[in-house]
């Protein structure tokens, strides 16, 4: 079984609708950057925007990240410098954990907490509003993956079927295809109809991947998810990263 897969393959799948009703089987894999470090530094530039505050007056540094503009030359800069009003979240963040975290804003994804020492990011935006990103530790053995389908139903529904099997019949009928966890590799808990908390084990890794998946179907269909794979030294950051994502997305 392959341990690594190219993020370019993932992004290609996630940024375009499946055009036939194929049902694929889930395999837990660890991601890998598709662009070189020079390409990432050129396309995914990081800008310091100040500090963000939380409800218990804890503060962390805030950064904006660019992505290639999918419809024009240049880069998307979906962020502004902080003001007291624009950079506050009514979310309680433990003061000790805050010292190990920073906030980044990604085009078409939004804000998320990440380990403070992580610098390597690959972010992409689709012309249809989709967004995807991969953030990794310096040794590239830890990762955070994110995806947002915007309002492209064919870009979201087939991937939502992995966590929400009730959508599979509809997705197949619409010729989007879908995913099945035939080997029962994912543990999924649904705190509500439209939210899934999940975890799974990637082969040859010591710690599990944890994540949150959500969908909305109110006339426009949207699917979004985050997957966090941290080693033992940073396992204590999984909770605040996922809780903040759940709170803000």
Protein Blocks (a to p, Z undefined) as FASTA:
>chain_A
ZZbdcfklmmmmmmpccfbfcdcdddddddddfbdfklmmmmmccddebjaddfkopacd
ddddddddfkbgcjdddbddddfklmcccddcdfklmmmgccdddehkbpcdddfkbcbd
cddddfkopacdddddfkopaccddddekjafklmmmmmmmmmmmlmmmmmmnonopadd
fkopaccddfbfkbccdddddehiabdcddddddddehiacdddddddddfklmmmmmmm
mmmmmmmZZ
